Amino acid sequence: MQGTVRTYDAETRSGSVLLDDGTELPFDAEAFAAGGLRLLRFGQRVNLALDGARISAVTLSTFPLPPTTPT
């Protein structure tokens, strides 16, 4: 799934993305770290991995998503 960065706080390493349908989803520092990124900026296009309704990883749209681990 893809979205666009709406907010990002470099101190907390959390923020939110807008899906193409306008839905806003928050992500936490754990999801940011899972994507291997160092920084995001407003308006940046990103790939999202979801675990139910929660974002489990966020990375650049040109990067592959990290492999998922079975629970």
MODELLER restraints for C-alpha pairs under 7 A, 6 or more apart:
rsr = mdl.restraints
at = mdl.atoms
rsr.add(forms.Gaussian(group=physical.xy_distance, feature=features.Distance(at['CA:1:A'], at['CA:47:A']), mean=5.82, stdev=0.5))
rsr.add(forms.Gaussian(group=physical.xy_distance, feature=features.Distance(at['CA:1:A'], at['CA:48:A']), mean=5.27, stdev=0.5))
rsr.add(forms.Gaussian(group=physical.xy_distance, feature=features.Distance(at['CA:1:A'], at['CA:49:A']), mean=6.75, stdev=0.5))
rsr.add(forms.Gaussian(group=physical.xy_distance, feature=features.Distance(at['CA:2:A'], at['CA:19:A']), mean=6.70, stdev=0.5))
rsr.add(forms.Gaussian(group=physical.xy_distance, feature=features.Distance(at['CA:2:A'], at['CA:46:A']), mean=5.61, stdev=0.5))
rsr.add(forms.Gaussian(group=physical.xy_distance, feature=features.Distance(at['CA:2:A'], at['CA:47:A']), mean=4.49, stdev=0.5))
rsr.add(forms.Gaussian(group=physical.xy_distance, feature=features.Distance(at['CA:2:A'], at['CA:48:A']), mean=5.63, stdev=0.5))
rsr.add(forms.Gaussian(group=physical.xy_distance, feature=features.Distance(at['CA:3:A'], at['CA:17:A']), mean=5.84, stdev=0.5))
rsr.add(forms.Gaussian(group=physical.xy_distance, feature=features.Distance(at['CA:3:A'], at['CA:18:A']), mean=5.37, stdev=0.5))
rsr.add(forms.Gaussian(group=physical.xy_distance, feature=features.Distance(at['CA:3:A'], at['CA:19:A']), mean=4.46, stdev=0.5))
rsr.add(forms.Gaussian(group=physical.xy_distance, feature=features.Distance(at['CA:3:A'], at['CA:20:A']), mean=6.24, stdev=0.5))
rsr.add(forms.Gaussian(group=physical.xy_distance, feature=features.Distance(at['CA:3:A'], at['CA:45:A']), mean=5.86, stdev=0.5))
rsr.add(forms.Gaussian(group=physical.xy_distance, feature=features.Distance(at['CA:3:A'], at['CA:46:A']), mean=5.49, stdev=0.5))
rsr.add(forms.Gaussian(group=physical.xy_distance, feature=features.Distance(at['CA:3:A'], at['CA:47:A']), mean=6.54, stdev=0.5))
rsr.add(forms.Gaussian(group=physical.xy_distance, feature=features.Distance(at['CA:4:A'], at['CA:17:A']), mean=5.25, stdev=0.5))
rsr.add(forms.Gaussian(group=physical.xy_distance, feature=features.Distance(at['CA:4:A'], at['CA:18:A']), mean=5.20, stdev=0.5))
rsr.add(forms.Gaussian(group=physical.xy_distance, feature=features.Distance(at['CA:4:A'], at['CA:19:A']), mean=6.57, stdev=0.5))
rsr.add(forms.Gaussian(group=physical.xy_distance, feature=features.Distance(at['CA:4:A'], at['CA:43:A']), mean=5.52, stdev=0.5))
rsr.add(forms.Gaussian(group=physical.xy_distance, feature=features.Distance(at['CA:4:A'], at['CA:44:A']), mean=5.51, stdev=0.5))
rsr.add(forms.Gaussian(group=physical.xy_distance, feature=features.Distance(at['CA:4:A'], at['CA:45:A']), mean=4.54, stdev=0.5))
rsr.add(forms.Gaussian(group=physical.xy_distance, feature=features.Distance(at['CA:4:A'], at['CA:46:A']), mean=5.98, stdev=0.5))
rsr.add(forms.Gaussian(group=physical.xy_distance, feature=features.Distance(at['CA:5:A'], at['CA:16:A']), mean=6.21, stdev=0.5))
rsr.add(forms.Gaussian(group=physical.xy_distance, feature=features.Distance(at['CA:5:A'], at['CA:17:A']), mean=4.37, stdev=0.5))
rsr.add(forms.Gaussian(group=physical.xy_distance, feature=features.Distance(at['CA:5:A'], at['CA:18:A']), mean=6.41, stdev=0.5))
rsr.add(forms.Gaussian(group=physical.xy_distance, feature=features.Distance(at['CA:5:A'], at['CA:41:A']), mean=6.82, stdev=0.5))
rsr.add(forms.Gaussian(group=physical.xy_distance, feature=features.Distance(at['CA:5:A'], at['CA:42:A']), mean=5.25, stdev=0.5))
rsr.add(forms.Gaussian(group=physical.xy_distance, feature=features.Distance(at['CA:5:A'], at['CA:43:A']), mean=5.07, stdev=0.5))
rsr.add(forms.Gaussian(group=physical.xy_distance, feature=features.Distance(at['CA:5:A'], at['CA:44:A']), mean=5.31, stdev=0.5))
rsr.add(forms.Gaussian(group=physical.xy_distance, feature=features.Distance(at['CA:5:A'], at['CA:45:A']), mean=6.47, stdev=0.5))
rsr.add(forms.Gaussian(group=physical.xy_distance, feature=features.Distance(at['CA:6:A'], at['CA:16:A']), mean=5.50, stdev=0.5))
rsr.add(forms.Gaussian(group=physical.xy_distance, feature=features.Distance(at['CA:6:A'], at['CA:17:A']), mean=4.92, stdev=0.5))
rsr.add(forms.Gaussian(group=physical.xy_distance, feature=features.Distance(at['CA:6:A'], at['CA:18:A']), mean=6.12, stdev=0.5))
rsr.add(forms.Gaussian(group=physical.xy_distance, feature=features.Distance(at['CA:6:A'], at['CA:42:A']), mean=5.59, stdev=0.5))
rsr.add(forms.Gaussian(group=physical.xy_distance, feature=features.Distance(at['CA:6:A'], at['CA:43:A']), mean=6.31, stdev=0.5))
rsr.add(forms.Gaussian(group=physical.xy_distance, feature=features.Distance(at['CA:7:A'], at['CA:15:A']), mean=4.89, stdev=0.5))
rsr.add(forms.Gaussian(group=physical.xy_distance, feature=features.Distance(at['CA:7:A'], at['CA:16:A']), mean=5.14, stdev=0.5))
rsr.add(forms.Gaussian(group=physical.xy_distance, feature=features.Distance(at['CA:7:A'], at['CA:17:A']), mean=6.86, stdev=0.5))
rsr.add(forms.Gaussian(group=physical.xy_distance, feature=features.Distance(at['CA:7:A'], at['CA:42:A']), mean=6.11, stdev=0.5))
rsr.add(forms.Gaussian(group=physical.xy_distance, feature=features.Distance(at['CA:8:A'], at['CA:14:A']), mean=5.78, stdev=0.5))
rsr.add(forms.Gaussian(group=physical.xy_distance, feature=features.Distance(at['CA:8:A'], at['CA:15:A']), mean=4.17, stdev=0.5))
rsr.add(forms.Gaussian(group=physical.xy_distance, feature=features.Distance(at['CA:8:A'], at['CA:16:A']), mean=6.63, stdev=0.5))
rsr.add(forms.Gaussian(group=physical.xy_distance, feature=features.Distance(at['CA:8:A'], at['CA:40:A']), mean=6.57, stdev=0.5))
rsr.add(forms.Gaussian(group=physical.xy_distance, feature=features.Distance(at['CA:8:A'], at['CA:41:A']), mean=6.86, stdev=0.5))
rsr.add(forms.Gaussian(group=physical.xy_distance, feature=features.Distance(at['CA:9:A'], at['CA:15:A']), mean=6.02, stdev=0.5))
rsr.add(forms.Gaussian(group=physical.xy_distance, feature=features.Distance(at['CA:12:A'], at['CA:29:A']), mean=6.58, stdev=0.5))
rsr.add(forms.Gaussian(group=physical.xy_distance, feature=features.Distance(at['CA:13:A'], at['CA:28:A']), mean=6.81, stdev=0.5))
rsr.add(forms.Gaussian(group=physical.xy_distance, feature=features.Distance(at['CA:13:A'], at['CA:29:A']), mean=4.78, stdev=0.5))
rsr.add(forms.Gaussian(group=physical.xy_distance, feature=features.Distance(at['CA:13:A'], at['CA:32:A']), mean=6.57, stdev=0.5))
rsr.add(forms.Gaussian(group=physical.xy_distance, feature=features.Distance(at['CA:14:A'], at['CA:27:A']), mean=5.63, stdev=0.5))
rsr.add(forms.Gaussian(group=physical.xy_distance, feature=features.Distance(at['CA:14:A'], at['CA:28:A']), mean=4.46, stdev=0.5))
rsr.add(forms.Gaussian(group=physical.xy_distance, feature=features.Distance(at['CA:14:A'], at['CA:29:A']), mean=5.01, stdev=0.5))
rsr.add(forms.Gaussian(group=physical.xy_distance, feature=features.Distance(at['CA:14:A'], at['CA:32:A']), mean=6.86, stdev=0.5))
rsr.add(forms.Gaussian(group=physical.xy_distance, feature=features.Distance(at['CA:15:A'], at['CA:26:A']), mean=5.70, stdev=0.5))
rsr.add(forms.Gaussian(group=physical.xy_distance, feature=features.Distance(at['CA:15:A'], at['CA:27:A']), mean=5.47, stdev=0.5))
rsr.add(forms.Gaussian(group=physical.xy_distance, feature=features.Distance(at['CA:15:A'], at['CA:28:A']), mean=6.66, stdev=0.5))
rsr.add(forms.Gaussian(group=physical.xy_distance, feature=features.Distance(at['CA:16:A'], at['CA:24:A']), mean=6.56, stdev=0.5))
rsr.add(forms.Gaussian(group=physical.xy_distance, feature=features.Distance(at['CA:16:A'], at['CA:25:A']), mean=5.42, stdev=0.5))
rsr.add(forms.Gaussian(group=physical.xy_distance, feature=features.Distance(at['CA:16:A'], at['CA:26:A']), mean=4.02, stdev=0.5))
rsr.add(forms.Gaussian(group=physical.xy_distance, feature=features.Distance(at['CA:16:A'], at['CA:27:A']), mean=5.60, stdev=0.5))
rsr.add(forms.Gaussian(group=physical.xy_distance, feature=features.Distance(at['CA:17:A'], at['CA:24:A']), mean=5.63, stdev=0.5))
rsr.add(forms.Gaussian(group=physical.xy_distance, feature=features.Distance(at['CA:17:A'], at['CA:25:A']), mean=5.44, stdev=0.5))
rsr.add(forms.Gaussian(group=physical.xy_distance, feature=features.Distance(at['CA:17:A'], at['CA:26:A']), mean=6.39, stdev=0.5))
rsr.add(forms.Gaussian(group=physical.xy_distance, feature=features.Distance(at['CA:18:A'], at['CA:24:A']), mean=4.49, stdev=0.5))
rsr.add(forms.Gaussian(group=physical.xy_distance, feature=features.Distance(at['CA:18:A'], at['CA:25:A']), mean=6.42, stdev=0.5))
rsr.add(forms.Gaussian(group=physical.xy_distance, feature=features.Distance(at['CA:27:A'], at['CA:55:A']), mean=5.66, stdev=0.5))
rsr.add(forms.Gaussian(group=physical.xy_distance, feature=features.Distance(at['CA:31:A'], at['CA:55:A']), mean=6.34, stdev=0.5))
rsr.add(forms.Gaussian(group=physical.xy_distance, feature=features.Distance(at['CA:31:A'], at['CA:56:A']), mean=4.65, stdev=0.5))
rsr.add(forms.Gaussian(group=physical.xy_distance, feature=features.Distance(at['CA:31:A'], at['CA:57:A']), mean=4.15, stdev=0.5))
rsr.add(forms.Gaussian(group=physical.xy_distance, feature=features.Distance(at['CA:31:A'], at['CA:58:A']), mean=5.94, stdev=0.5))
rsr.add(forms.Gaussian(group=physical.xy_distance, feature=features.Distance(at['CA:32:A'], at['CA:57:A']), mean=5.98, stdev=0.5))
rsr.add(forms.Gaussian(group=physical.xy_distance, feature=features.Distance(at['CA:32:A'], at['CA:58:A']), mean=5.51, stdev=0.5))
rsr.add(forms.Gaussian(group=physical.xy_distance, feature=features.Distance(at['CA:34:A'], at['CA:57:A']), mean=5.16, stdev=0.5))
rsr.add(forms.Gaussian(group=physical.xy_distance, feature=features.Distance(at['CA:35:A'], at['CA:57:A']), mean=5.22, stdev=0.5))
rsr.add(forms.Gaussian(group=physical.xy_distance, feature=features.Distance(at['CA:35:A'], at['CA:58:A']), mean=5.03, stdev=0.5))
rsr.add(forms.Gaussian(group=physical.xy_distance, feature=features.Distance(at['CA:35:A'], at['CA:59:A']), mean=4.63, stdev=0.5))
rsr.add(forms.Gaussian(group=physical.xy_distance, feature=features.Distance(at['CA:35:A'], at['CA:65:A']), mean=6.81, stdev=0.5))
rsr.add(forms.Gaussian(group=physical.xy_distance, feature=features.Distance(at['CA:35:A'], at['CA:66:A']), mean=6.47, stdev=0.5))
rsr.add(forms.Gaussian(group=physical.xy_distance, feature=features.Distance(at['CA:36:A'], at['CA:59:A']), mean=6.97, stdev=0.5))
rsr.add(forms.Gaussian(group=physical.xy_distance, feature=features.Distance(at['CA:37:A'], at['CA:59:A']), mean=6.42, stdev=0.5))
rsr.add(forms.Gaussian(group=physical.xy_distance, feature=features.Distance(at['CA:45:A'], at['CA:60:A']), mean=6.56, stdev=0.5))
rsr.add(forms.Gaussian(group=physical.xy_distance, feature=features.Distance(at['CA:45:A'], at['CA:61:A']), mean=5.79, stdev=0.5))
rsr.add(forms.Gaussian(group=physical.xy_distance, feature=features.Distance(at['CA:46:A'], at['CA:58:A']), mean=6.49, stdev=0.5))
rsr.add(forms.Gaussian(group=physical.xy_distance, feature=features.Distance(at['CA:46:A'], at['CA:59:A']), mean=5.49, stdev=0.5))
rsr.add(forms.Gaussian(group=physical.xy_distance, feature=features.Distance(at['CA:46:A'], at['CA:60:A']), mean=4.44, stdev=0.5))
rsr.add(forms.Gaussian(group=physical.xy_distance, feature=features.Distance(at['CA:46:A'], at['CA:61:A']), mean=4.40, stdev=0.5))
rsr.add(forms.Gaussian(group=physical.xy_distance, feature=features.Distance(at['CA:47:A'], at['CA:58:A']), mean=5.76, stdev=0.5))
rsr.add(forms.Gaussian(group=physical.xy_distance, feature=features.Distance(at['CA:47:A'], at['CA:59:A']), mean=5.31, stdev=0.5))
rsr.add(forms.Gaussian(group=physical.xy_distance, feature=features.Distance(at['CA:47:A'], at['CA:60:A']), mean=5.77, stdev=0.5))
rsr.add(forms.Gaussian(group=physical.xy_distance, feature=features.Distance(at['CA:47:A'], at['CA:61:A']), mean=4.80, stdev=0.5))
rsr.add(forms.Gaussian(group=physical.xy_distance, feature=features.Distance(at['CA:47:A'], at['CA:65:A']), mean=6.96, stdev=0.5))
rsr.add(forms.Gaussian(group=physical.xy_distance, feature=features.Distance(at['CA:48:A'], at['CA:55:A']), mean=6.52, stdev=0.5))
rsr.add(forms.Gaussian(group=physical.xy_distance, feature=features.Distance(at['CA:48:A'], at['CA:57:A']), mean=5.74, stdev=0.5))
rsr.add(forms.Gaussian(group=physical.xy_distance, feature=features.Distance(at['CA:48:A'], at['CA:58:A']), mean=4.75, stdev=0.5))
rsr.add(forms.Gaussian(group=physical.xy_distance, feature=features.Distance(at['CA:48:A'], at['CA:59:A']), mean=6.71, stdev=0.5))
rsr.add(forms.Gaussian(group=physical.xy_distance, feature=features.Distance(at['CA:49:A'], at['CA:55:A']), mean=5.82, stdev=0.5))
rsr.add(forms.Gaussian(group=physical.xy_distance, feature=features.Distance(at['CA:49:A'], at['CA:56:A']), mean=5.48, stdev=0.5))
rsr.add(forms.Gaussian(group=physical.xy_distance, feature=features.Distance(at['CA:49:A'], at['CA:57:A']), mean=5.01, stdev=0.5))
rsr.add(forms.Gaussian(group=physical.xy_distance, feature=features.Distance(at['CA:49:A'], at['CA:58:A']), mean=6.55, stdev=0.5))
rsr.add(forms.Gaussian(group=physical.xy_distance, feature=features.Distance(at['CA:49:A'], at['CA:65:A']), mean=6.96, stdev=0.5))
rsr.add(forms.Gaussian(group=physical.xy_distance, feature=features.Distance(at['CA:50:A'], at['CA:56:A']), mean=5.34, stdev=0.5))
rsr.add(forms.Gaussian(group=physical.xy_distance, feature=features.Distance(at['CA:59:A'], at['CA:65:A']), mean=6.67, stdev=0.5))
